[in-house]
Amino acid sequence: ARSFLSLLSGASHLVVSGVWARSLSGKVPGKGGVETSRVRFRSLDRREIESYLEGGEWRGKAGAYALQGEASRFILEVEGEKENVIGLPRALTLFLLENLARPRGETSWTSERS
């Protein structure tokens, strides 16, 4: 965890999540997608890293931090969907589920997705 946080300090990294949805019947082909978010950390000094590690929040976390937790104070910016960094990209998941239920060729879903 110490090494992870040292590497994240003062840098940006990508969080990439894949989602696959399929119908329970299996009669409709599944659909999948990928969501990418960029997280930018501020520079961390050794004391801050040690204090964070002592708290134990890093345990069980990919990258040794939780965006929604104590580590939020280390983060300058998130480009993209925050839910993607926390766990499940909500907009992508809803998009896939809606399109799974819609007949082929119909498109009515709108979003601010780029």
C-alpha positions in Angstrom: 0.0 0.0 0.0 2.9 2.4 0.8 4.4 1.8 -2.6 1.1 2.3 -4.4 0.4 5.6 -2.6 4.0 6.8 -3.3 3.4 6.0 -7.0 0.0 7.8 -7.0 1.4 10.9 -5.3 1.4 13.8 -7.7 0.3 11.7 -10.6 -2.7 10.7 -12.6 -3.9 7.2 -13.3 -6.7 5.5 -15.2 -9.4 3.3 -13.7 -10.9 1.0 -16.3 -14.0 -1.1 -15.7 -15.7 -3.5 -18.0 -19.4 -4.4 -17.7 -21.3 -7.2 -19.5 -25.0 -7.6 -19.4 -27.1 -10.5 -20.7 -30.7 -11.6 -20.6 -31.7 -14.3 -18.2 -33.3 -16.2 -21.0 -30.2 -16.1 -23.2 -32.4 -15.4 -26.2 -31.0 -11.9 -26.7 -27.2 -11.5 -27.3 -25.3 -9.9 -24.4 -23.9 -6.5 -24.6 -20.7 -5.1 -23.0 -18.8 -1.9 -22.6 -15.8 -0.3 -21.0 -15.7 2.9 -18.9 -12.5 4.8 -18.2 -11.9 7.5 -15.6 -8.8 9.5 -14.8 -7.9 10.2 -11.1 -5.4 12.9 -10.3 -3.7 12.8 -6.9 -2.0 15.8 -5.2 1.6 15.3 -3.9 1.6 13.4 -0.7 4.3 13.7 1.9 5.6 10.7 3.8 3.8 11.7 7.0 0.4 11.8 5.3 1.0 8.4 3.7 2.0 6.8 7.1 -1.0 8.4 8.8 -3.4 7.0 6.2 -1.8 3.5 6.4 -2.2 3.5 10.2 -6.0 4.0 9.7 -6.2 0.8 7.7 -8.8 2.0 5.2 -6.4 0.9 2.4 -7.0 -2.8 3.2 -9.0 -4.6 0.5 -8.9 -1.6 -1.9 -7.6 -1.7 -5.4 -4.8 0.8 -5.6 -4.8 1.1 -1.7 -7.4 3.8 -1.6 -11.2 4.5 -1.6 -12.3 7.6 -3.5 -15.3 7.9 -1.2 -13.3 7.5 2.0 -10.4 9.2 3.9 -8.3 9.2 0.7 -10.6 11.7 -0.9 -8.5 14.4 0.6 -5.6 13.3 -1.6 -7.5 13.6 -4.9 -7.5 16.8 -6.9 -9.7 15.7 -9.8 -11.7 12.9 -11.3 -12.3 13.0 -15.0 -15.1 10.7 -16.0 -17.7 8.9 -13.9 -16.9 8.8 -10.1 -19.0 5.6 -9.7 -16.5 3.9 -12.0 -13.7 4.6 -9.6 -15.8 3.6 -6.6 -17.0 0.3 -8.1 -19.6 0.0 -10.8 -20.0 2.5 -13.7 -23.6 3.4 -13.3 -24.3 5.2 -16.5 -22.7 2.4 -18.6 -24.6 -0.3 -16.7 -27.9 1.4 -17.2 -27.1 2.0 -20.9 -26.4 -1.7 -21.4 -29.4 -2.9 -19.5 -31.7 -0.5 -21.4 -30.3 -1.5 -24.8 -30.5 -5.2 -23.8 -34.3 -4.8 -23.3 -34.8 -2.7 -26.5 -35.4 -4.3 -29.9 -32.4 -4.1 -32.2 -32.0 -0.8 -34.1 -34.1 1.3 -31.7 -32.2 4.0 -29.8 -33.8 6.3 -27.4 -31.2 6.5 -24.6 -29.7 9.9 -24.1 -26.8 10.9 -21.9 -24.0 13.3 -21.5 -21.6 10.5 -22.2 -18.8 11.4 -24.6 
